[in-house]
Amino acid sequence: MVPGEKMTPAKEDYLKTILELSGCSEGGIRSVDIAEALGVSKASVSNMTGILRKEGYVEKKKYGTVTLTESGRKAAEEIKRRCDLIEEYLNKVLGVEAATATADACRIEHIISSETVHQIDKKLKKLFG
């Protein structure tokens, strides 16, 4: 990350989406696929991928595909892990319906502390191994 640059919920959403889409693609991810997954315009994707490229999270060739850099992959995996843990906790421990747990986890992941994520992880391991 560029010194002084802040990770925002939008950046986190893009990184997580690119990571998830990369599991379905052997090359890179097309901007149109990112736009469709996030429900945004291709212009918005172009703007954000430009920001993420400058910050060292993605590589993008003009009119080409988007791929995560090593630091982008690490950041995206941590974001996804955080979201997955929250979702699992909401669903399995609190009994929140799966679709609601998924939607809530996607919102909570942007504001939750690393301490709370750690405690959720410990609790889930204790309960479910």
VEXNU-912299 format. One line per field, with one value per residue: residue number from 0; x, y, z of N, C-alpha, C in turn. Coordinates in Angstrom, 3 decimals. Example, Ala and Ser with C-alpha at 12.3 -4.5 7.8 and 13.67 -1.06 7.14 Angstrom:
2
k = 0	1 .
n_x = 13.190	12.850 .
n_y = -5.690	-2.250 .
n_z = 7.800	7.080 .
ca_x = 12.300	13.670 .
ca_y = -4.500	-1.060 .
ca_z = 7.800	7.140 .
c_x = 13.200	12.900 .
c_y = -3.300	0.030 .
c_z = 7.800	7.870 .
//
This chain:
129
k = 0	1	2	3	4	5	6	7	8	9	10	11	12	13	14	15	16	17	18	19	20	21	22	23	24	25	26	27	28	29	30	31	32	33	34	35	36	37	38	39	40	41	42	43	44	45	46	47	48	49	50	51	52	53	54	55	56	57	58	59	60	61	62	63	64	65	66	67	68	69	70	71	72	73	74	75	76	77	78	79	80	81	82	83	84	85	86	87	88	89	90	91	92	93	94	95	96	97	98	99	100	101	102	103	104	105	106	107	108	109	110	111	112	113	114	115	116	117	118	119	120	121	122	123	124	125	126	127	128 .
n_x = 0.841	0.505	2.283	0.380	-1.980	-5.297	-7.087	-10.199	-13.753	-14.749	-12.434	-11.729	-13.955	-13.616	-11.085	-11.665	-13.658	-12.253	-10.436	-12.234	-13.370	-11.111	-10.741	-12.276	-11.145	-8.452	-6.703	-6.748	-8.926	-11.751	-12.739	-15.459	-16.557	-15.983	-17.464	-20.066	-20.259	-20.114	-22.116	-21.720	-20.659	-18.652	-16.913	-16.577	-15.223	-12.900	-11.842	-11.424	-9.720	-7.532	-6.732	-6.156	-4.095	-2.101	-1.581	-0.406	-1.792	-3.076	-2.495	-2.884	-3.400	-3.762	-6.929	-6.928	-6.791	-7.389	-5.284	-4.362	-1.690	1.047	0.877	-1.698	-3.154	-2.656	-3.881	-6.528	-7.138	-7.087	-9.189	-11.323	-11.196	-11.845	-14.492	-15.669	-15.370	-16.969	-19.451	-19.827	-19.918	-22.204	-24.160	-23.823	-23.416	-25.053	-27.379	-28.429	-30.162	-28.841	-28.568	-29.002	-26.951	-24.750	-25.068	-24.991	-22.435	-20.825	-21.124	-20.315	-17.638	-16.038	-15.714	-15.015	-12.852	-9.465	-8.980	-11.542	-12.179	-10.221	-11.110	-13.587	-12.715	-11.325	-13.487	-15.128	-13.413	-13.225	-15.872	-16.483	-14.264 .
n_y = -1.172	2.229	4.620	6.421	6.052	4.948	2.025	1.428	0.681	0.291	-0.320	-2.687	-4.279	-4.475	-5.792	-8.236	-9.211	-9.462	-11.439	-13.570	-13.896	-14.639	-17.269	-18.525	-18.100	-18.523	-16.765	-13.490	-11.199	-9.824	-6.431	-6.038	-8.258	-7.783	-5.445	-6.428	-8.272	-6.600	-4.813	-2.315	0.380	-0.014	2.086	2.873	0.642	0.835	3.218	2.525	0.282	1.542	3.102	1.035	-0.175	1.820	1.770	-0.638	-3.059	-4.381	-5.503	-4.169	-4.182	-1.875	-2.014	-4.636	-7.540	-7.828	-8.527	-9.753	-8.493	-9.803	-8.558	-7.600	-9.962	-11.054	-9.116	-9.304	-11.963	-11.843	-10.071	-11.578	-13.804	-12.612	-11.805	-14.322	-15.591	-13.959	-14.326	-17.097	-17.189	-15.610	-17.183	-19.938	-19.780	-17.737	-18.274	-16.898	-16.554	-17.902	-16.267	-13.717	-13.603	-13.633	-11.190	-9.365	-9.898	-8.953	-6.261	-5.769	-6.571	-4.435	-2.750	-4.061	-4.908	-6.214	-7.626	-8.495	-10.144	-12.089	-13.193	-14.216	-16.166	-17.863	-18.700	-20.046	-22.146	-23.464	-24.296	-25.736	-27.052 .
n_z = 0.000	-0.728	1.129	3.498	2.153	2.493	3.326	2.062	2.405	-0.219	-1.708	-0.416	-1.112	-3.907	-4.073	-2.782	-4.486	-6.920	-6.142	-5.622	-8.178	-9.566	-9.008	-10.830	-13.212	-15.449	-16.639	-16.394	-14.757	-16.303	-16.718	-17.122	-15.914	-13.230	-12.868	-13.258	-11.139	-8.909	-9.372	-10.554	-12.767	-15.781	-16.013	-13.355	-12.403	-13.921	-12.889	-10.140	-10.370	-11.409	-9.234	-7.392	-8.773	-8.728	-6.027	-5.757	-5.598	-7.722	-11.093	-14.263	-17.645	-20.300	-21.658	-20.985	-18.879	-15.327	-12.641	-9.426	-7.474	-5.518	-2.967	-3.200	-3.376	-0.830	0.820	-0.120	0.528	3.314	3.787	2.743	4.446	6.895	6.358	5.852	8.354	10.003	8.778	9.171	11.972	12.526	11.290	12.212	14.999	16.056	14.718	12.564	9.520	6.481	4.067	5.088	6.967	5.257	3.850	6.003	7.044	4.986	5.292	7.930	7.907	7.149	9.296	11.582	14.295	14.408	16.698	17.492	15.319	15.694	18.129	17.347	15.564	17.348	18.962	17.090	16.372	18.813	19.177	16.812	15.942 .
ca_x = 0.000	1.241	2.228	-0.634	-3.222	-6.172	-7.940	-11.595	-14.669	-14.835	-11.216	-11.851	-14.934	-12.993	-10.052	-12.318	-14.345	-11.236	-9.962	-13.273	-13.488	-9.886	-10.894	-13.037	-10.454	-7.038	-5.933	-7.029	-10.343	-12.158	-13.421	-16.903	-16.925	-15.945	-18.615	-21.273	-20.267	-20.319	-23.269	-21.244	-20.357	-17.280	-16.120	-16.232	-14.196	-11.675	-11.335	-10.923	-8.554	-6.422	-6.301	-5.550	-2.820	-1.149	-1.265	0.332	-2.630	-3.436	-1.849	-3.886	-2.935	-4.800	-7.892	-6.612	-7.382	-6.920	-4.781	-3.865	-0.265	1.229	0.313	-3.139	-3.695	-2.614	-4.917	-7.830	-7.359	-7.406	-10.537	-12.245	-11.169	-12.611	-15.903	-16.112	-15.484	-18.149	-20.622	-19.971	-20.335	-23.601	-25.032	-23.727	-23.476	-26.215	-28.563	-28.934	-30.400	-27.624	-28.510	-28.867	-25.601	-23.827	-25.218	-24.507	-20.978	-20.199	-21.132	-19.553	-16.214	-15.324	-15.549	-14.680	-11.446	-8.737	-9.164	-12.834	-12.046	-9.435	-11.961	-14.570	-11.979	-11.108	-14.782	-15.552	-12.543	-13.606	-17.183	-16.615	-12.980 .
ca_y = 0.000	3.472	5.276	7.453	5.636	4.245	0.981	1.815	-0.429	0.056	-1.035	-4.046	-4.993	-4.773	-6.817	-9.518	-9.651	-9.910	-12.731	-14.581	-14.143	-15.254	-18.711	-19.015	-17.675	-18.874	-15.615	-12.413	-10.890	-8.717	-5.338	-6.233	-9.261	-7.092	-4.540	-7.242	-8.855	-5.550	-3.982	-0.958	0.608	-0.316	3.280	2.780	-0.394	1.410	4.178	1.851	-0.544	2.487	3.420	-0.172	-0.382	2.791	1.368	-1.888	-4.225	-5.086	-5.180	-4.065	-3.664	-1.102	-2.890	-6.018	-8.134	-7.391	-9.596	-9.310	-8.627	-10.584	-7.814	-7.557	-11.288	-11.182	-8.241	-9.863	-13.183	-11.434	-9.501	-12.701	-14.585	-11.840	-11.901	-15.710	-15.858	-13.246	-15.010	-18.380	-16.898	-15.170	-18.285	-21.147	-19.522	-16.922	-18.805	-15.980	-17.215	-17.846	-15.109	-12.524	-13.660	-13.239	-9.750	-8.646	-10.067	-8.075	-4.894	-5.751	-6.808	-3.185	-1.962	-4.915	-4.860	-7.476	-8.337	-9.175	-11.231	-13.133	-13.856	-15.000	-17.324	-18.757	-19.259	-21.017	-23.322	-24.152	-24.909	-26.610	-27.671 .
ca_z = 0.000	-0.789	2.439	3.626	1.514	3.419	2.776	2.211	2.119	-1.667	-2.118	0.099	-1.937	-5.199	-3.904	-2.489	-5.702	-7.873	-5.639	-5.848	-9.617	-10.077	-8.857	-11.983	-14.424	-15.473	-17.060	-15.467	-14.650	-17.169	-16.023	-17.232	-14.913	-11.936	-12.862	-13.091	-9.794	-7.907	-9.728	-10.834	-14.182	-16.206	-15.707	-11.933	-12.289	-14.480	-11.918	-8.939	-10.674	-11.551	-7.869	-6.826	-9.474	-8.178	-4.669	-5.811	-5.328	-8.948	-12.358	-15.331	-18.923	-20.969	-22.349	-20.659	-17.695	-14.019	-11.784	-8.133	-7.178	-4.298	-1.837	-3.428	-3.025	0.632	1.365	-0.488	1.307	4.691	3.735	2.552	5.687	7.872	5.972	6.032	9.788	10.502	8.224	9.851	13.344	12.504	10.892	13.030	16.439	16.399	14.054	11.542	8.232	5.676	3.168	5.933	7.533	4.190	3.616	7.180	7.132	3.986	5.830	9.174	7.658	6.924	10.516	12.721	14.701	14.281	17.961	17.450	14.340	16.354	19.115	16.586	15.064	18.495	19.376	16.076	16.490	20.039	18.985	15.639	15.631 .
c_x = 0.889	1.144	1.188	-1.961	-4.011	-6.971	-9.377	-12.491	-14.760	-13.613	-11.276	-12.818	-14.345	-11.966	-10.670	-13.005	-13.360	-10.685	-10.977	-13.421	-12.256	-9.910	-11.595	-12.308	-8.982	-6.165	-6.048	-8.525	-10.665	-12.918	-14.932	-17.388	-16.943	-17.169	-19.904	-21.372	-20.585	-21.538	-22.897	-20.954	-18.918	-16.365	-15.689	-15.132	-12.862	-11.032	-10.705	-9.724	-7.331	-5.850	-5.569	-4.215	-1.751	-0.703	-0.576	-0.467	-2.992	-2.521	-2.942	-3.245	-4.082	-5.628	-7.636	-7.303	-6.719	-6.449	-4.286	-2.349	-0.160	0.627	-1.206	-3.802	-3.728	-3.717	-6.301	-8.143	-7.709	-8.817	-11.564	-12.324	-12.021	-14.112	-16.441	-16.292	-16.736	-19.417	-20.881	-20.461	-21.811	-24.546	-25.009	-23.881	-24.744	-27.496	-29.195	-29.058	-29.222	-27.523	-28.333	-27.471	-24.570	-23.872	-24.674	-22.991	-20.259	-20.187	-20.239	-18.050	-15.409	-15.030	-15.084	-13.181	-10.785	-8.861	-10.479	-12.804	-11.289	-10.297	-13.057	-13.921	-11.764	-12.402	-15.251	-14.712	-12.915	-14.919	-17.216	-15.308	-12.309 .
c_y = 1.238	4.153	6.395	7.096	4.778	3.174	1.387	0.603	-0.737	-0.712	-2.480	-4.874	-5.384	-5.889	-8.183	-10.065	-10.168	-11.268	-13.827	-14.908	-14.846	-16.766	-19.341	-18.730	-18.029	-17.694	-14.514	-12.182	-9.709	-7.684	-5.523	-7.258	-8.651	-6.192	-5.308	-7.782	-7.817	-4.673	-2.528	-0.835	0.214	0.873	3.287	1.758	0.144	2.380	3.471	0.964	0.337	2.859	2.221	-0.494	0.548	2.409	0.002	-3.146	-5.027	-4.667	-5.156	-3.467	-2.887	-2.052	-4.363	-6.478	-7.595	-8.619	-8.986	-9.454	-9.496	-9.855	-7.697	-8.864	-11.460	-10.345	-8.828	-11.120	-12.860	-10.859	-10.622	-13.556	-13.907	-11.969	-13.307	-16.061	-15.203	-13.957	-16.326	-18.176	-16.508	-16.338	-19.441	-20.908	-18.770	-17.390	-17.866	-16.747	-16.928	-16.598	-13.810	-12.461	-13.212	-11.729	-8.940	-8.726	-9.147	-6.621	-4.786	-5.830	-5.519	-2.425	-2.768	-4.845	-6.222	-8.290	-9.125	-10.338	-12.399	-13.911	-14.696	-16.283	-18.341	-19.452	-20.333	-22.289	-24.139	-24.916	-25.988	-27.280	-27.030 .
c_z = 0.000	0.576	2.439	2.978	2.488	2.677	3.079	1.979	0.617	-2.162	-1.655	-0.743	-3.285	-5.060	-3.656	-3.735	-6.734	-7.444	-5.933	-7.329	-10.168	-9.912	-10.035	-13.289	-14.348	-15.870	-16.044	-15.470	-15.550	-16.350	-16.034	-16.203	-13.508	-11.811	-12.597	-11.664	-8.717	-8.186	-9.939	-12.332	-14.500	-15.929	-14.241	-11.705	-12.797	-13.496	-10.714	-9.245	-10.912	-10.188	-7.260	-7.492	-8.909	-6.772	-4.608	-5.551	-6.573	-10.091	-13.408	-16.557	-19.559	-21.839	-22.065	-19.395	-16.427	-13.250	-10.475	-8.079	-5.925	-3.095	-1.973	-3.042	-1.505	1.278	1.101	0.313	2.753	4.771	3.630	3.811	6.752	7.609	6.228	7.507	10.377	10.042	8.958	11.292	13.401	12.233	11.888	14.523	16.812	15.722	13.041	10.228	7.294	4.798	3.953	6.536	6.501	3.970	4.787	7.297	6.162	4.443	7.063	8.921	7.525	8.208	11.718	13.026	14.515	15.568	17.955	16.465	14.967	17.356	18.456	16.088	16.196	18.905	18.385	16.152	17.718	19.856	17.906	15.216	14.551 .
//
